[in-house]
Amino acid sequence: MTIATISKKGNRRSGGPVEAVLSPDPGSLKRRELGQVFTPGPVADFMASMFEMLPREVDLLDAGAGYGALTEAVVRRLCRARPRPKRISVTAYEVDGGAIEALQATVGRCMQECVQTGIDFSANVLNEDFISAMAPLVRGDLFSSPPPRFNTAIVNPPYRKIRSDSANRQLLRSAGIETSNLYTGFVALIIKLLAKGGELVAITPRSFCNGPYFKPFRSIFLDTMSLRRLHVFESRSAAFAGDDVLQENVIVHAVKGEPRPDCIVISSSSGRPEDPVSRRDVDYREVVLHDDPEQFIHLLMEDRHTKARMVMEGLPATLADLGLTVSTGRVVDYRAASYLRQGPGHDTVPLIYPCHFNGGLVQWPKERSRKPNAIINDDRTLDLLVPAGVYVLVKRFTSKEERRRVVACLYDPERITSPLVGFENHLNYFHVQGHGMTMDLAKGLTAFLNSSVVDTYFRRFSGHTQVNATDLRSLRYPNRSTLERIGQILNSPEMSQEELDDVVRRAQ
Ligand SMILES: C[S@@+](CC[C@H](N)C(=O)[O-])C[C@H]1O[C@@H](n2cnc3c(N)ncnc32)[C@H](O)[C@@H]1O
């Protein structure tokens, strides 16, 4: 039975009692910077229960171990398994020196439990940066030792964007991993460290399932791993109550180098430990469509998702067929700060933010708004503005409270007299080669985007509150005449959701 702790300086202590290594404490580093969101015990136990074929000799990796909740859950499960494993070796990486003492205490408890159940136990607690330690080994530098191999990995990786010029990004790139977020960097690196047949259970944000930037990660993941199960937490906050978690989380279970299964289990629960888990077996080809170059992972959870998918994928038109384009608003407010004005003036034109959305129409100007209402109109801002016209706007971000993920509204130049208008970067706008469209088409498109079927379909592949222009581009749409018919029969943009859904359904 050994526990070794290696500090950032590389001093190794082993064999002795569990002892704190006081390496430089990055307590000054903010929690946010370290992506520290600790897994609650019931979620950790649930994750540990997902491993299928735990081996007799377990080499467990816990990267970004925090206080060790995940390792403890796996060891607890193994100690109760029949048959029990013969040996468990834990490798736990944690960069935060401030967490090491608690992590060691956890590993110490694991050791005691193994002693009581007759399992040979050893652990390496590494107070190191996982990426810096492992990327060079995975890369296979000439003089580096071969990377360690693990047959079991459990992880709740840190979530943080990584800039393309950052050291982490370059290290990952050198190991063949191209990604803009630390969490996918962690998981990709772990995948490379797994032995064939090794199992991974990871809790991560849902964004990798469809985000355009996660395409290279999806290729590594889906090409190397046999995806077996996806569990979705329906509430963004229940699983991590108390933590400021802004994204829905999924747990994935996958096995390295095994053939793709015919079916995968998609389960969901509220995230509260006492609530039930519902599960369905879903055809793999329904989850990852074989002809999809983006390799989106579709989280089909309920029948209404399947129905929404059938409706949406049966629609006849692409955006290009409609002669439309969707772009992200050109005015990035902090970059254009010196051109922005709180209220309209003789030298300004309207600037539209999501806060100007009001029940399907733009309400402008907004008094007592925290956002500026106007932007200077001169040569310096010309590129940021679009000519007056009828546009359909969609929020890029919705708040937790908002009922729908896709929120669209109509910009009507009859209501706001101005030759030009600025759309701020927190919204997307639909246009015809930079100009507006006909009123009927715009009204029909707004209603369609605000319908429940689009919302259900959208939620199916995106757990993020963000609605990217890429997502809107990849949707299918009713044809032009159907959208115009919807536009003509709409009574008012303030219709109830049921009335609006009914109009959209009847027009198809
Ligand atoms: C989301 S937390 C999860 C902690 C723990 N596994 C759990 O589930 O409770 C991620 C952990 O990774 C650690 N971390 C962040 N960047 C790291 C890095 N580059 N190398 C190792 N650990 C890192 C953070 O300090 C944090 O404790």
The ligand as an SDF file (V2000), in Angstrom:
LIG
                    3D

 27 29  0  0  0  0  0  0  0  0999 V2000
  -14.1730   21.0460  -12.2630 C   0  0  0  0  0  0  0  0  0  0  0  0
  -12.9890   20.8380  -10.9830 S   0  0  0  0  0  0  0  0  0  0  0  0
  -13.3260   19.1720  -10.5250 C   0  0  0  0  0  0  0  0  0  0  0  0
  -12.6720   18.7470   -9.2690 C   0  0  0  0  0  0  0  0  0  0  0  0
  -12.9270   17.3040   -8.8790 C   0  0  0  0  0  0  0  0  0  0  0  0
  -12.4890   16.3600   -9.8810 N   0  0  0  0  0  0  0  0  0  0  0  0
  -14.3840   17.0650   -8.6140 C   0  0  0  0  0  0  0  0  0  0  0  0
  -15.0170   16.4550   -9.4660 O   0  0  0  0  0  0  0  0  0  0  0  0
  -14.8860   17.5230   -7.5930 O   0  0  0  0  0  0  0  0  0  0  0  0
  -11.5020   20.7810  -11.8940 C   0  0  0  0  0  0  0  0  0  0  0  0
  -10.2360   20.6900  -11.0850 C   0  0  0  0  0  0  0  0  0  0  0  0
   -9.1350   20.7340  -11.9830 O   0  0  0  0  0  0  0  0  0  0  0  0
   -8.0780   21.4870  -11.3990 C   0  0  0  0  0  0  0  0  0  0  0  0
   -7.2480   21.9720  -12.5050 N   0  0  0  0  0  0  0  0  0  0  0  0
   -7.4480   23.0500  -13.2930 C   0  0  0  0  0  0  0  0  0  0  0  0
   -6.4980   23.1360  -14.2190 N   0  0  0  0  0  0  0  0  0  0  0  0
   -5.6740   22.0770  -14.0310 C   0  0  0  0  0  0  0  0  0  0  0  0
   -4.5100   21.5990  -14.6760 C   0  0  0  0  0  0  0  0  0  0  0  0
   -4.0220   22.2480  -15.7310 N   0  0  0  0  0  0  0  0  0  0  0  0
   -3.9150   20.4890  -14.2270 N   0  0  0  0  0  0  0  0  0  0  0  0
   -4.4190   19.8160  -13.1620 C   0  0  0  0  0  0  0  0  0  0  0  0
   -5.5240   20.2190  -12.4940 N   0  0  0  0  0  0  0  0  0  0  0  0
   -6.1520   21.3170  -12.9300 C   0  0  0  0  0  0  0  0  0  0  0  0
   -8.7990   22.5800  -10.6340 C   0  0  0  0  0  0  0  0  0  0  0  0
   -7.9950   23.1360   -9.6290 O   0  0  0  0  0  0  0  0  0  0  0  0
  -10.0090   21.8210  -10.1050 C   0  0  0  0  0  0  0  0  0  0  0  0
   -9.7470   21.2960   -8.8280 O   0  0  0  0  0  0  0  0  0  0  0  0
  1  2  1  0
  2  3  1  0
  2 10  1  0
  3  4  1  0
  4  5  1  0
  5  6  1  0
  5  7  1  0
  7  8  2  0
  7  9  1  0
 10 11  1  0
 11 12  1  0
 11 26  1  0
 12 13  1  0
 13 14  1  0
 13 24  1  0
 14 15  1  0
 14 23  1  0
 15 16  2  0
 16 17  1  0
 17 18  1  0
 17 23  2  0
 18 19  1  0
 18 20  2  0
 20 21  1  0
 21 22  2  0
 22 23  1  0
 24 25  1  0
 24 26  1  0
 26 27  1  0
M  CHG  2   2   1   9  -1
M  END
$$$$
